[in-house]
Amino acid sequence: MTPEGLSGFRWQVPARLNMGVSVCDHWCDRDPARTAILEIDEDGRALEHSYRDLGRQAARLSHALMAMGGLEAGAPGPRIGVMLKQSVEAATAHVAAWRMGCVSLPLSTLFGPEALRHRLRDSGAAALITDAPSLDVLAQIVGDLPDLRLVLCKGLPEGAAERFPGLVLEDYDRALDGRPDAFDAADTGPDDPAVLIYTSGTTGNPKGALHGHRVLLGHLPGVEVSHNLLPQPGDRLWTPADWAWIGGLLDVLMPGLFHGVTVVACRFRKFTARAALDLMRDHAIRNAFLPPTALKLMRLEPDAERWGLQMRSVASGGEPLGAELLAWGRRVFGTTINEFYGQTECNMTVSACCALEEPMPGAMGRAAPGHHVAVIDRETGTVLPPLTEGEIAVLAPDPVMFLEYWNNPAATAAKFVDGPEGRWLLTGDRGMAHADGRLSFVGRDDDVISSAGYRIGPAEIEDCLLQHPAVHLAGVVGQPDPLRGHVVAAFVTLAQGHAPGPALAEDIAAHVRDRLAAYEYPRAVHFIDTMPMTTTGKIIRAELRRMASDIAVRAHAHA
């Protein structure tokens, strides 16, 4: 995208569209030797995979799925689970599923049995592509998955089939061996189902957000803006985010493949700041999507500037970063971090772009080209005046918008409201618009704390807490209080070298009290060993609220 293209942007969604063809076949025809994925293995070796490699492997996999699992090509197709770490096999699985007209189901290798059971059973997945470590989790729940009939496993251990009676279980490489290198893609349209991504589960049971083949085109403007007008010569993309999350899959992997920008695949045994900084330096990564949790961990690395990174773009989304983290990013990366906004149902709709304008402190950017985003009254669907808090909403129709919640029409209907300007998708997030069109995030609708008549968002308090030298991670919620209704409660994990205690709790509270409004400081500071997080790196405030409620009940019982 160019600066000139921003002002005159118009959606051009073709009548026939297949996402697998869009991200692979174009480059297979135009420049087949071009590097699609640079895979870094656990020993640090770099393996290049061309578009020709990707296309051929995807064709073989499609043939294997049809022959071994009885999966039929053509939309709408069966659901195919993809439970793999960042790898060429993971990318191949999605491309193969989409070319077949099937629906890919991204699944994290970090899922435990309950999380995996819910997604596989709820989706009715017929096939699963996974790896050997994940078989242990699958074995615990396979009896509860009546629709699952085929599992292809990368590195299948000897004798593993005995643990899965009734399933066709085969080694991934053996299944593909000898299959044809070409496959005729299904004739799909933009609204035909392509990918089923389950929500993070920050509140309640995760719901399956079903997207059509148009979802990638819908992502592109926001991705391009957040990466300072991607693609540019020499660009190379990487994210530590799991490709099972919409942020890894559709903010990085698929836009990179679509644009012919090499995507680096690397999942660390354990994410560390040094490993990430080394990777970015050693493999000439110019563009990175770094979730807030990754940035916060990297910020703890002393003298990170010594890596000498000169990034062309760094993007982040999921929660507000705050002024301190943004200033650190400028020193370490040589560029301003562009904050963006979205959610599983309707992603990459707002973004900052430091290549076009200086970011506004506290604002997450503007509506990306092609998207109409506003702050509305959720009851009436009316757009609110600037600097008025309301619900962030996206005007339908929009190519990036989900088709529906899987098997949940009531939840789908509740996601929208009609207003004078049309039908709005409700994000469930509180925000406000500025006079110049930029938007600020206040907090999830259910995250806002009501205390003694004040409405308090957690983001600013969490940002302030992170500036305290003893604080590693912080989550802020309302704790029930008989006098104020709720008080601000901070749950904190401590940085190395600090021990919990009443004096430190008071110092942390005073740190906030001295910097923010008197009603915003945490009247309760709780030290915890581990912060409850989703697999996408978001704090599960619902769990913190439960903990705060339990603490309040115990305090009342002993009063």
Steps between C-alpha positions, in 0.01 A plus 500: 500500500617853420409830672310598185298180515373572849270790416336338199472151643204289386433134568536276196376156605471261203191286449711182515771484765707226663740595777733206431536612139554862610793427731674231296405448136570856384864480610532138382420628151693827517812421706496138623854510642418798723541422871158474663603381847836508676473234769735512798518164675565444871874476434505837324539364147327697225298308239363683196167393349403644163151563368555200273569287809192635676274444200616146437477396864152650528389306192633174642329565831167573330520171313592315821206649692258403225636148460553409865227693677229497240496880504332642193620808319258784449332759719368483760740234616589316820706655778870409508685567825853642475685444828862575416768744610624764257624290207464449128266210581264737683488741207457208260204363696303824474578543130399139430173531693401822323587368155273202574214728597527372857512705820829515690485499880810656661589332832781585739752234600474654849139385541423259781237227467197715593585782260570256217187293568275805487633619164519163325161384627319831451635536145439137405850481352543197272880512473793626705855577394731507799836393646622228735496701827133590445395134475519468879231767539289356219513150654323630812195623308477300179205300635298824519555590133250302291560703182880464493610226261848589369816620676824577314792535740837657424756260649253226596653276771513124456197322643296819546207363300414260784392798712245615240272209406246589235708787359707508186838612639795545265838671491476834319796445268399143413147615424629756248763278342425428133191721479453729195671841504200682351148558628209686342366746754131502584292776342421705809351844556596771750220405741564125492633376838880474518626521858345442843688682776393473861498813713755549776259415777570808711133476599304173490546198275685572174268541201592398147520801267445377145667705225467492123775506236471881494647530850858525372416787264325667793819476708737643241444878544549483877805276467655724235445817703620349829823398325565842350363425154594136453641365272829680444825360353689293755201440728502183709224417752503321834281467806534288813119478501360154447370448146194343664397853601351742248789737581760248384306346214329799337706795625835349397517161325235532232551872418872429467438210262246707304750783449800278429670612823702222664351391832735366769367197688655447842343376821741508790508219756437790737460863399774719643594857422852401395378226267262744331760775468758254366254367243407847378866598463638174359229448238462861385138531604369840396135472598365348820167459669582484871205446736499713816609210720806439281589870511466509879731201535752654258492826693645317801818421306770749612663704223288353220629786283831315464343262246502795260167420336382726220147383433291649222180425690383357830129449562316396813140439597291330762514761775631858535876533539539825689750782466788331682496190280472708182802711601700183572402364158634806319837457671528127435344454154589831338136563411173580673280202580173525308206397717206337324160378609266217417351177625447148371162589350616819324873556502753768396242776468700775675872573485761766555762559232810692606611524136204732436458691828635526852297280732276663758574386857210291625348448153517174305474659157238557232258275319702313238409568135169343405371464857240723665569494875321723750413535866127450545223469754443124499129538583411733212782442251559877490852633441617699803677840493881516538643437848181321609552151635298227329535168322743453213307366201562414134246572228379200298554370242877470514722235335691437824179433695414146605211312340352369825572326827515128434165337589405801713247724321393671823856615574539612138185712519610652833828611341323762285280805553315714245545876500432801275813432292440126463586177677788512747713214630544549874851430623422497872783751546466848645672787327477859385563685176715812476417805292760405238351152451742299711364251750595413857433176683355525852443134586273202449141585584514252787849619605389853588502548879224697671633640828326766710333642188816501287537285186858381483672318214781258591741574213645828629546357851672188365733716293590704808557184706742365239718806550569391859836316510361212709209422265537237229135459391187673629127446464240738641138418586227616736485333841160506678490753781204572732564876502608585145333218308841401367856608563789479257695179562838431340627145452875508455777257412835628619821558310802294596665609823184633668305334780132557586402678818282778646767766452540419132121491453472849648789624286334367185167661594675830575678481163161507326342749742779749435467475122130452424174627646439437870203275424706279264769364728467135612364480853583129489827356365516120474823317419458185288750253357347470153279737306199324339540547126332376185709317241508829308667683787202693635437525873189304598339769712197277560728273703645799686148620579417158641813511715417852619146395586629204702738730689214740577277217624772370731568850631130551573478163679783598732376855559 
